[in-house]
Amino acid sequence: MIKIRKTINVLLINPSPMPLREMSLYISKQSNLRSPDYMMPLSVMFLASIIRNNSKKANKIQILDIAKELTLYNRNNQSTLQSFINYCLLKVAFLPDIVGISLTFSSANNLTLYLANIIKTKWPNAKVIIGGNHATNMYKKLLEDRNIDYVLRGPAESALVEFIDNFDSMDLTSIEGVYNINKVKLQNKDELGKELDINDLPMPAYDLIDMDDYRKLGFASVMFGRGCPFNCFFCCVHSMYGRKVRYKDNERIINELKYLNSNFGFDTFLIVDDLFPPVKPVLLDLVEKIKSLNFNFKFSIIQGTAVSLLDEEIIDALISLGCKSFSLPIETGSEYTMKNIINKNISLDHARKILRILRDKKVEINVYFILGFPRETKELMQETINFINSIDVDWVCIFYAVPFPGSRMLEELEKIGILDSNKIDWDTFRYGMRGYDTPEISAKDLEELIYDTNIIRNFFNNSNLHNGRYKKAIQDFNGILKKYPFHIPARYCKIQALEKMGEKSESEFDMCIKWIHSDKESRRLYERYIEYMPKLKNQV
């Protein structure tokens, strides 16, 4: 006879998107080439509030943000991945009945499996349920792992509450969107959990995270809307939310901003929407409402602003809100690739016009591009590089084309036999890595092309350095050096900027020599790009 529990304890985990192998090397101090970071885990914070407000049986609820813990972890040479996870789980203040893991990023797949194994060892009676974008698309494969009991596909807000309240009293797979391995075997239909109206979502559970740790970031994460109507070749957002955009009412947004300001002192906000800006009249109304508060708020948009939706009036409105930095996901500099491969709704002439407007307004401009799509030839990639070299922007980020589960890109690569999603090493699934060749280019050649283009464009051909904006160039180079002090191109180009300003650079020059002689990665960068650093050539 099943014992019916009166209350249920729920642990919600936000894993780091850092791939498991890289995390292990970082924790043990074997590598500093990549560093983790974190932001407010809004997805599990929303879920915690929804459970607390709507569940009849939920008792204790806790959020464990692995991404934050990893970033703040006091690692040493003896640290191991397991000791770090054990350290995190010691923070759990109760015996959980349900452990929910938010698996949004494919690069966190292997970490999630590792977590599930340790959780089942520590709490064998707990049920592990996985949700999020990656889990929604890879649920069948995930459920082959004996440590994962359930996967919740699609929006979790309604289904998870029903799951908790019926935990001991019914077949949980009868809940729409909830799967276990048996349901996978018996049912071919792919169903999703029901989504709540975005304006019915409660305030995120700020009280369940240590706000002091997030105040260190200098910004609060906010969501104004979710979903995207476009059909980009490489995107998978639609697999969670369809192609409809939902925006919160402007009054609701205002109340959240005021709450974060008055209760926690935040005046800088990071907008994490899938698509921004919203339709023009809604945005302009929101801007006027925020300005009427007479707060000195500042905003930035993590996913970038949709280039096709921008015009000068919208740019002026965003600048008036304190947006001093714009990130534009242009994605490709090839008209053919734009229209015939990635199906993105951007005119390159319009993109150039927007970049000129932003430059005239003296705001920071960052642009995002992607190389390595299937059917994208080396000649088409060169068109993108030529475009990149023709624009005056502060920073260029060039990424690998990543075939995320749920995207048409992965479907195509599977169809032509290059990838099998059931055999993918998910540790290779991030924007700076690729583990497969295509007929157009090998993984190694693509890696070298992207790496060299990033280095040469952002350092040796840096727009600020070559257009007399030396202070901004030094600011950007210092940002790189703070995180990667071994970065010789950044240090060398900083020396150039200092000399152009008539300032002393001897100490930086000596530091270059010291790093090259003492650090393997510094030496590698020096040897790879020596032709761009003639002043170092006779000194090392």
N, C-alpha and C positions, 0 to 999 in steps of 0.2 A: 504493500500500500504506500502510495506517495504521500509524504508529509507536506502539507500545505503551509508554506511560510507566511507569517503575517506581514513581514516587512522584508524588503530586498535592499541590499547594499550594492551600490554601483560605482565602479571605478572607470573613468574615461581617460584614455591615453592618447596624447598627440605625439607620434614618433617624429624623430628628425628625418628630413628628406635626404640627409647625407648617406650615400651608399655604405653598406655594412663594412666592406673591406677598408674603405677610406676612413670610416669611423674608428675601426680597430687600430689602424696605423696612427691616427691622430691621438687617440687616448693614450697609447703607449709611447708617444713622442717620437715615433719612428719617422714621421713625416709631418711637415708644416706647410706642404704645398697647397692644401685646402683647409680652410677654417670654417667651422659651423657658425650659424647665426640663428636668430629666433625673432618672433614677433608674437603678439597676442594670439593664442589658438582659438580664434573666433568660432570655428565649427563646433568644437566640443563645449565651448562656453555657452553657445546657443542651446545645444542639446541638454546641458545641465540645467539651464533655466526652464526649458520646456518640461523636462522630467519633474522638476521640483514643483512646477505650477499645475501639472496635469495628472501626474501619476498618483494613484491611491495607495500604492504599496511601497514606493521608493522611500527608503529611510535615510541612510547616509550616502552622500554623493561626494566624490573627490575627483579633481582633475590632476593628472600627472603629465607635465609638459616635458617630454624627453628632449625636445629640441632646445629648450631653455637650459635644462640641467646639463646638457652636453657642452653648451657654450660657456657656462659658468663653472664647469667642473675643474677642480684643482688637480690636474693630472700630473703624473710623474712617470719615470722610466719603468716602474713596477706596475703601473696601472694596466688592467686588461679590460676587454669588452665586458666580460662577465662580471668583474668587480664593479664596473660602472653601472650595469643594469641592476645588480644587487643593491648598490647604493641608492639608486632611484626607487626601487620597490620598498626599501626600508622606510621611505617617507609615507607610505600608505598607512593610514591610521586605523584601519579596520579590516576584517576578513570579508573580501568581496564575494558576492554571489554572482555578479555579472561583471565581466571586464570587456569594455568596448574599446576598440582600437580604430582610430580614424586613418584609414589608408588612402590618402588622396594622391600622393605622388608615387609613381612607379618605382622610383629609386629607393623607396622605403619598404619595398616588398620583402626583401631578405631580412631586414631588421624586424619587420612585423612577425615573420615566421620564427625568428630567434626569440623575440619577446614571448610569443605564444608558448614556446617550449618551456621557457623558464617559469612563466606564470602557471602553467599546468603542473610543473614540479613543485612549486611553492604552495599553490592553492588548487589541489587536484579536483575539488568539488565545484570550483568556479566554472561558469560557462563563458567561453571566449567568443565574442561576436565582432565581426569586422565590417566596417562601412567605408564609404568614400568613393571617389571617382575610380581609382584603380580597382578597388574591390568590386565595384559594380560591374566592371567589364571583364574581370578575371575571376569571377566567383567560383566557377567550376574547378579551376585549377587550385585555388586556395583551399577549397573544401576537401581536396585530396589529402591535405595535411591533417594528421590525426589530432593535432592540438587546437584546431579551429572547429568549433562546434556549429557556428552559424555565420552566414554572410547576409547583411541587409543591403539590398540593392536600391540605388536611387536615394531620394530624400529620406532621412531617417526620423524626422520629427514626430510623425504620427505612429509609425510602426514600432519604434523603440518603446514608447509609452505603453502601447498594447502588449508588447513583449514582456515588459516588467510586470504589468498588472496581471498577466495570465501565466506567469513563469512556471507554476507547478500544476496548473489546472486544465491545460488544453494542449493540443498539438500546435506548437508555436509556428510551424511552417504553414499553417492555415492563414497566418497573417500575411497580407499582401506585401511582397518584397522580401520576405524572410525565407532563406534557403538553408537547408542542411544537405548532407551528401545524399540522403535518401530521396529528397525532393528533386535533386538534380537528376537522379536516375529515372524517376517516374514521370517527370514533367518536362516538356520541351518548351513551354511558353516562358518567355522572359518578361517577368513582371517587375514593376518598381513600386517602392513605397509611396504613399500619398504625401503630397507636399502641402504644408500649411500656407495660407496667404501670408505674404511677406510682412504685411502690416499687423498680422496676428502674432508674429514672433515676439517673445518677451525680450527685455534687455538682456544682453549676455551676462553670465554669472561672474561679474567682476570680483565678487567676494570670495570666489573659490580659487583665485590665483593670487600669488604674492605680488601686489601691485608695485611694491618697491622695486622688484626686479625688472618690471616692464617700464617703470618710469626712467630707468637707466638708459633706455633706448631713445628717450627724448620725444617719442610720439606714441599715439594710441591708434590702433587699427580700427577702422570703421567700415561697415558695409552699407552702401546706399541702395544697391540693387544686385540682382544676380540673373544669370542667363545671358545668352547672346543669340541674335537672329541670323548671324552669318553662317556660311558653310565652308569655312577654310579647310583645306585639305589635311592639315596637320593637327586640327583641334578636336578635342573630345568632350568639351563642356556640355554639348547637347545630349550626351548619353546619360547625364544626370538630370538635366532640367529642360530638355527639349530645346526648341529654338524660339521660345518666348522670353522676353525680358520683363522682369518684375522690378519695379522701383518702389521704395518706401515713400509714403507721403512726406512732403517737405516738412510739415509740422513735426512729424515723428523724428526726422533727422535732426531738426533744430533741438528738440528736447534731449536727444542723446548727446549731442555736442555740449550742450549746457551742463548735462549731468557729469560728463567726463571732466569738464573744466572746473566745475564747482566742487566736486567731490575728490578729484585726484590732481587737479592743477594742470591738466593737459591743455596746451594751446596749439599743438601741432598734430595733424591727423593724416594717417596713411590710408587712402581709399583702396580697398582690395576688390573692387567690383570686377566681374568678368568683362564688362564693356563700359567704358566711360569716354565722353560725357553722355548723359541721357538726352532725350529729345530737347531741342533748344529752348522752347518756352518753359519747360519744367526746370531746366538748369538755370536760366536767367531769373526765374522766380525764387529759386533756392538761394542764389547769390545775393539777391536783394534782401532776403530774410536774414541771412547770416550777417550781412553788413549792418543791418539795423540793430544787431545786438551790441555793436560797438566794442567787440572783443578783437584783440589782435591775433586772430587765428591764422594759421598757415596750413596748407594742404599739399600733398603729393600723391601721385597715383601709381601704385606698384606695377600694375599690368600695362601701364602706358596709356596714353590718350589715343583714341581711334582717329587716325589721320583723316579718314574720309568724312568724319563728322565735324572736323574743326574748320572754323573760319575766323576772321579777325575779331568779330564781335564776341565769340565764345572765348577766344584767347584773352581778350581784354577783361572779360568777366572773371576768368580763372586767375589772372594776374591780380585783379582787385581783391581776390580772396586770399592772396598771399602765396600763390603758386609761383615760386621763383625758379623752379626746375621742371622741365617738360621732357618726358620720355616717350619717344614715338616708335612704335613697332611697325616699321615700313616693310620689313621682312626680306624684300628682294629689290635689286636695282635693275632687274630685267623685265621689260614689259611682257615678253613671252611667258616667262615663268609666272608672273603675276596672274595673267589671264588663263593660261592653258595648263598650268600645273597646280598652283596652290589656290586658285579660285578666290583671291582676296580682292576686295572692292576698294582698291587704291589706284589713283592716277599718279604716276611719277611726276608729271607736271604740277599737279596739285600739291604733292609732297614737297617739291622744291619751293613752291610759293609759300607754303606754311613755314618751312625752314627759314626763308628770307624774312618773313614777318616776325618770327621769334627772335632771330638775330638782331633785327632792328630794335626790338623791345628790350634787348640786353638781358635776356633770361638764359639760364643754363639749358643746353640742348643735348640730350642723350638719344641715340638712335639704336634700334635693334634690327639685326639682319640674321638670316638663316641660310646656310649652305648645305647641300648634300641631299636634296630631295630626289626621289626616284624620277628618272627621265630628265633630270637637270644635268646637262652636259658641262664639261669644263669651260666651254665657250660661254655658256649662260652664266656660270659662276663668275667668270671674268667680267661680264657685264655688270654684275652686282659690285664687284671690287672697283671697277671704273666709276660707278655711281658714287660709291663711298668716298673715293678719292676726290670727287668733284664738289663735295658739300662742305660747308663751313659749320661744324658742330663741335661741341666740347668733348664728347666721348662717343665711341662706337663700340657696341657689343655685338660680336659675331658668334653665333651659336651653331651647333650641329642640328640638322633636322632630326628630330626625335619622333619615332612612330609610336605614339602613345596608344594604349588599348582604347578602343572606341573611335579611333580616327580612321578616315579613309586611307591615310598613308599606310598604316599597319595592314589594313585589308589588302592593299595593292601589293605590298612586299610579301605577304603570305601567299597571295594568288600566284605570283611569279616564282615562288619557291625560295626566296632569299631568307625569310624568317619563318619560324614556327613559334607562335606566342606561348605554346606549352613548354618550349625548350629555351626560352630567352633567359640570359643571365641579367637579372634586373639591376644588378650593381653597375652595369654599363649604361643604364638609362638615365642620363642627365644631359643637360645642354652642352657640357664640355667633354663629352666622351661618346665614342661609337664602337660597337663590337662586330660590325659586319661590313662586307664590301658590296658595292653595286656595280652593274656593268659600266657605269659612267666613271667611277672613281673608287679606289681602294680606301679602306678605313685609314690606313697609314698616310696616304697622300692627302686625304681630306683633313686629317689632324694637322699636318704640317702647313697646309694652305691656310686653314683657319687661324692657327697659332701665329704664323708669320704675319698674316694680314692684321690681326689684332695688335701685335707688338709694333709693327712698322707704322701703322696708321695712328695709333694712340700715343706713341712716344716720339719716334724720329720724325714723323710727318704730322705731329700734333698741331691742330689748327690754331690753338691759342699761342703756342710757341712760335709759329710762323707768321702770326698776324699781330704780334706785339702785345698780346694779352698775357704778359708774363706772370703776373700775380696769380691769375686763375690757373695757369699751367702749373705753377709751383704748388698751389693748393691741391690740384688733382694728383700730382706726383707724390706729394706728402701723404695723401690718402692711401696710395698704393704701398708706400714704404712703411706706413704704420702697421699694415697687415702683413706685408712681405718685405722685411728689411733687406733681404738678399737680392732684391730686384735691381739688377745693374742697369738696364735701360732706363728705369724710372730715375735712378740716382744720377745717371749721366745726363739725362735731359734736364733734370733740375739744375745741374751745374751750368748747362747752356743758358737756361732762363736767368739764373743769378748773374752770369757774366753779361748778358744783354742788358740787365738792369744796372750794371756797374757795381755790383755787390761782390763781396769776397766769396770764393768758392773752394778755397784750398782744403778746408776741413772735409767738405763733401768729396773732393777728389781723393784725399787720403783714405776716406771711408770706402770708396770704390775699390781701391787697391787692396785694402785689408780684407774686404768681403771676397774678392776674387781669389785671394791666396788661401782663405780659411774655409770657404763654403763650396761644396760640390755644385749646388744649383747655381750659385753666382758664377762659378767658372764656366758652367755649361752655357749660360746666357751670354757671357762675355765672348766665348768662342763662336757661338752661333751668329752673333750680331756685331762682330768686331769691325766689319767694313763700315758700319754706321757710327762707330765710336773711335775716330782716328786719334783723338788726343790720349786715349788709353793705350793705343797700340804699342808705343815705345816705352811705356812705363811698367808694363806687367811682365 
